Amino acid sequence: MLLYAASANTSVEQLFIAGIVPGLLGAGGLMTVAYIFAKRYNFPTEEAFRLARLRETFVEALPAFTLPVIILGGIFGGYVTATEAAGLAVLAALLVSAWYGNLDFCHLRRAMLDGGIQTAVVMLLVAASVLMGGFLTRAQIPQQLAEGILSITTQQWAILLILNFFFLIVGFFLHSAAAIILVIPIVIPLITAAGIDPVHFGLDVTLNLAIGQQTPPVASVLVTACSVARANIWEVSKVNFWFIIVLFAVLMLCTYAPSVPMFLVEYFYR
């Protein structure tokens, strides 16, 4: 969302707010699918639910809960920008790790190196996108794309259908950061010309790419999960199909019932 907000020049706070209801709907749907699988295959229960245990776990996790409070509270309260909130969250994570007594400097060094490498990859993409953006602007390719699609249809629902299909395909082959940086500047003129709310469209893009990160051939999220679980990616994909169906249903709901993600944005900001 941060990359989209920067690429589309829109509000990251509104994007976060717009994602609350779809996030809850998606979480509920995914939990329902997981429950159905658990019942169908009689998965073992590690521990029966106990309110006392819930209270103990909440108290244990309370220091870690400060992280979302710092990030979201700082951004929504207007105290810090999204970038500053990320820096504060890193500092808070170090303090929380020290509080729990599991701050390992070897792991910290490895995490910093990994973070630096991932940041360098994104920055290379940003640098390349700036050059490409300049070329596309001079060649007026985004404007030509907008004119081409608008010559076919001016209906918002049809344009969103085309873009949903396009971003699903893009998500199959590109990481979400690369897809947003490289593609969003091209389609923004079309979104503007069609009168589509950029916050609403940003949520659609996020959901599309979230689905793409779980579908081969790239499937970066799915590959990571299979690596941690030491599971066969093709076997997992067969089961994951049902979870993707849930996410796709949420995507369609958010695309064609924009009041679902946008009513909180309208209430708080407009």
C-alpha positions as CSV (number, residue, x, y, z in Angstrom):
1,M,0.0,0.0,0.0
2,L,2.9,2.4,0.8
3,L,4.3,1.8,-2.7
4,Y,0.9,2.3,-4.3
5,A,0.3,5.5,-2.4
6,A,3.6,6.9,-3.5
7,S,3.1,5.8,-7.2
8,A,-0.5,7.0,-7.4
9,N,0.0,10.1,-5.2
10,T,-2.8,9.2,-2.9
11,S,-3.3,9.0,0.8
12,V,-1.8,6.0,2.6
13,E,-4.1,6.6,5.6
14,Q,-7.2,6.3,3.5
15,L,-5.8,3.1,1.9
16,F,-5.2,1.6,5.3
17,I,-8.8,2.6,6.4
18,A,-10.2,1.2,3.2
19,G,-8.5,-2.2,3.8
20,I,-10.1,-2.7,7.3
21,V,-13.5,-4.2,6.2
22,P,-12.1,-6.3,3.3
23,G,-9.3,-7.5,5.6
24,L,-11.9,-8.7,8.2
25,L,-14.1,-10.3,5.5
26,G,-11.0,-12.1,4.0
27,A,-9.9,-13.2,7.5
28,G,-13.3,-14.6,8.3
29,G,-13.5,-16.4,5.0
30,L,-10.0,-17.9,5.3
31,M,-10.8,-19.0,8.9
32,T,-14.0,-20.6,7.7
33,V,-12.1,-22.6,5.0
34,A,-9.5,-23.6,7.6
35,Y,-12.2,-24.8,10.0
36,I,-13.9,-26.8,7.3
37,F,-10.6,-28.6,6.5
38,A,-9.9,-29.2,10.1
39,K,-13.3,-30.8,10.6
40,R,-13.1,-32.8,7.4
41,Y,-9.7,-34.3,8.0
42,N,-10.0,-34.4,11.8
43,F,-6.9,-32.4,12.6
44,P,-5.7,-32.8,16.2
45,T,-6.5,-30.1,18.8
46,E,-3.4,-29.0,20.7
47,E,-5.3,-27.4,23.5
48,A,-8.9,-26.7,24.4
49,F,-10.0,-23.1,24.4
50,R,-9.8,-21.6,27.9
51,L,-10.6,-17.9,28.8
52,A,-7.9,-18.0,31.4
53,R,-5.3,-19.1,28.9
54,L,-6.5,-16.3,26.5
55,R,-5.9,-13.8,29.3
56,E,-2.5,-15.1,30.0
57,T,-1.5,-15.0,26.3
58,F,-2.8,-11.5,25.9
59,V,-0.7,-10.3,28.9
60,E,2.4,-12.0,27.5
61,A,1.9,-10.5,24.0
62,L,1.0,-7.0,25.3
63,P,4.5,-5.5,24.7
64,A,4.3,-6.8,21.1
65,F,0.9,-5.2,20.6
66,T,2.6,-1.8,20.9
67,L,4.0,-2.2,17.3
68,P,0.7,-1.8,15.4
69,V,-0.3,0.9,17.9
70,I,2.9,2.9,17.1
71,I,2.5,2.3,13.3
72,L,-1.2,2.9,12.8
73,G,-1.7,5.3,15.7
74,G,1.2,7.5,14.6
75,I,0.0,7.6,11.0
76,F,-3.7,8.1,11.7
77,G,-3.0,10.6,14.5
78,G,-0.9,12.7,12.1
79,Y,2.2,12.5,14.3
80,V,4.5,10.8,11.8
81,T,4.6,9.9,8.2
82,A,4.4,6.3,7.0
83,T,8.2,6.2,6.5
84,E,8.8,7.6,10.0
85,A,6.4,5.1,11.5
86,A,8.4,2.3,9.9
87,G,11.5,3.6,11.6
88,L,9.8,3.9,15.0
89,A,8.5,0.4,14.6
90,V,12.0,-1.0,14.1
91,L,13.2,0.8,17.2
92,A,10.2,-0.5,19.1
93,A,10.8,-4.0,17.9
94,L,14.3,-3.9,19.2
95,L,13.0,-2.7,22.6
96,V,10.3,-5.4,22.7
97,S,12.9,-8.1,21.8
98,A,15.1,-6.9,24.6
99,W,12.1,-6.9,27.0
100,Y,11.4,-10.6,26.1
101,G,15.1,-11.4,26.5
102,N,15.5,-12.9,23.1
103,L,17.4,-10.2,21.3
104,D,20.1,-12.0,19.4
105,F,22.7,-9.8,17.7
106,C,23.7,-12.4,15.2
107,H,20.1,-12.7,14.1
108,L,19.8,-8.9,14.1
109,R,22.9,-8.6,11.9
110,R,21.4,-11.1,9.5
111,A,18.1,-9.3,9.4
112,M,19.7,-6.0,8.8
113,L,21.7,-7.5,5.9
114,D,18.5,-9.1,4.4
115,G,16.7,-5.8,4.8
116,G,19.4,-3.9,3.1
117,I,19.4,-6.4,0.2
118,Q,15.7,-6.2,-0.2
119,T,15.7,-2.4,0.0
120,A,18.4,-2.3,-2.6
121,V,16.3,-4.4,-4.9
122,V,13.3,-2.1,-4.5
123,M,15.5,1.0,-5.0
124,L,16.9,-0.5,-8.2
125,L,13.3,-1.0,-9.4
126,V,12.4,2.6,-8.4
127,A,15.4,3.9,-10.3
128,A,14.5,1.9,-13.4
129,S,10.8,3.0,-13.1
130,V,11.9,6.6,-13.0
131,L,13.7,6.2,-16.3
132,M,10.9,4.2,-17.8
133,G,8.4,6.7,-16.5
134,G,10.2,9.5,-18.3
135,F,10.2,7.5,-21.5
136,L,6.5,6.6,-21.2
137,T,5.6,10.2,-20.5
138,R,7.4,11.5,-23.5
139,A,6.0,8.8,-25.7
140,Q,2.5,9.4,-24.2
141,I,2.0,5.6,-23.8
142,P,-0.2,5.9,-20.7
143,Q,-2.5,8.4,-22.4
144,Q,-2.7,6.2,-25.5
145,L,-3.5,3.2,-23.3
146,A,-6.3,5.2,-21.6
147,E,-7.7,6.4,-25.0
148,G,-7.5,2.9,-26.4
149,I,-9.5,1.3,-23.5
150,L,-11.9,4.2,-23.3
151,S,-12.6,3.8,-27.0
152,I,-13.7,0.2,-26.3
153,T,-15.8,1.0,-23.2
154,T,-16.4,3.9,-20.8
155,Q,-18.2,1.7,-18.2
156,Q,-16.3,1.7,-14.9
157,W,-17.3,-1.9,-14.2
158,A,-15.8,-3.1,-17.6
159,I,-12.6,-1.1,-17.1
160,L,-12.2,-2.5,-13.6
161,L,-12.8,-6.0,-15.0
162,I,-10.1,-5.5,-17.6
163,L,-7.7,-4.1,-15.0
164,N,-8.4,-6.9,-12.5
165,F,-7.6,-9.5,-15.1
166,F,-4.5,-7.6,-16.1
167,F,-3.2,-7.3,-12.5
168,L,-4.0,-11.0,-11.8
169,I,-1.8,-12.0,-14.8
170,V,1.0,-9.5,-13.7
171,G,0.9,-10.9,-10.2
172,F,1.6,-14.4,-11.5
173,F,5.0,-13.3,-12.8
174,L,6.1,-10.2,-10.8
175,H,6.6,-9.5,-7.2
176,S,4.0,-7.0,-5.8
177,A,6.6,-4.3,-5.3
178,A,7.9,-4.5,-8.8
179,A,4.4,-4.7,-10.3
180,I,3.2,-1.6,-8.4
181,I,6.3,0.5,-9.3
182,L,6.4,-0.5,-12.9
183,V,2.7,-0.7,-13.8
184,I,0.8,1.8,-11.7
185,P,2.2,4.9,-13.4
186,I,1.0,3.5,-16.7
187,V,-2.6,2.8,-15.7
188,I,-3.2,5.9,-13.4
189,P,-4.2,8.1,-16.4
190,L,-6.8,5.5,-17.3
191,I,-8.1,5.5,-13.8
192,T,-8.3,9.3,-13.7
193,A,-10.0,9.5,-17.1
194,A,-12.6,6.8,-16.1
195,G,-13.4,8.6,-12.8
196,I,-12.4,5.7,-10.6
197,D,-11.5,6.6,-7.1
198,P,-7.7,5.9,-6.7
199,V,-8.2,4.6,-3.1
200,H,-10.8,2.1,-4.3
201,F,-8.5,1.1,-7.2
202,G,-5.5,0.8,-4.8
203,L,-7.4,-1.7,-2.7
204,D,-8.3,-3.7,-5.9
205,V,-4.6,-3.7,-6.9
206,T,-3.5,-4.9,-3.4
207,L,-6.0,-7.8,-3.5
208,N,-5.1,-8.8,-7.0
209,L,-1.4,-8.9,-6.2
210,A,-2.0,-10.8,-3.0
211,I,-3.7,-13.5,-5.0
212,G,-0.8,-13.4,-7.5
213,Q,1.8,-14.0,-4.8
214,Q,0.1,-17.3,-4.0
215,T,-0.1,-18.7,-7.6
216,P,2.7,-20.3,-9.6
217,P,5.0,-19.8,-11.4
218,V,6.5,-17.2,-9.1
219,A,4.2,-17.4,-6.0
220,S,6.8,-15.8,-3.7
221,V,4.6,-16.0,-0.6
222,L,3.6,-19.6,-1.3
223,V,7.2,-20.6,-1.9
224,T,8.3,-19.0,1.4
225,A,5.5,-20.8,3.3
226,C,6.3,-24.1,1.7
227,S,10.0,-23.6,2.5
228,V,9.3,-23.0,6.2
229,A,6.8,-25.9,6.4
230,R,9.0,-28.2,4.2
231,A,6.0,-29.0,2.1
232,N,5.6,-29.8,-1.6
233,I,4.5,-26.6,-3.4
234,W,2.2,-28.5,-5.8
235,E,0.4,-30.4,-3.0
236,V,0.0,-27.2,-1.1
237,S,-1.4,-25.4,-4.2
238,K,-4.2,-28.0,-4.5
239,V,-5.4,-27.1,-1.0
240,N,-4.6,-23.4,-1.4
241,F,-7.0,-23.2,-4.3
242,W,-9.9,-22.9,-1.9
243,F,-8.3,-20.1,0.0
244,I,-7.7,-18.2,-3.3
245,I,-11.3,-18.6,-4.1
246,V,-12.1,-16.8,-0.9
247,L,-9.7,-13.9,-1.7
248,F,-11.1,-13.7,-5.2
249,A,-14.7,-13.4,-3.8
250,V,-13.5,-10.6,-1.6
251,L,-11.9,-9.0,-4.6
252,M,-15.1,-9.1,-6.7
253,L,-17.1,-7.8,-3.7
254,C,-14.8,-4.9,-3.2
255,T,-14.6,-4.1,-6.9
256,Y,-18.3,-4.1,-7.7
257,A,-19.6,-3.0,-4.3
258,P,-17.2,-0.1,-3.6
259,S,-19.3,1.0,-0.5
260,V,-17.9,-2.1,1.3
261,P,-14.3,-0.8,1.4
262,M,-15.0,2.9,1.0
263,F,-17.7,3.6,3.6
264,L,-15.2,4.1,6.4
265,V,-13.1,6.4,4.2
266,E,-16.2,8.4,3.3
267,Y,-17.1,8.6,7.0
268,F,-13.7,9.7,8.3
269,Y,-12.2,11.7,5.5
270,R,-14.8,12.9,3.1
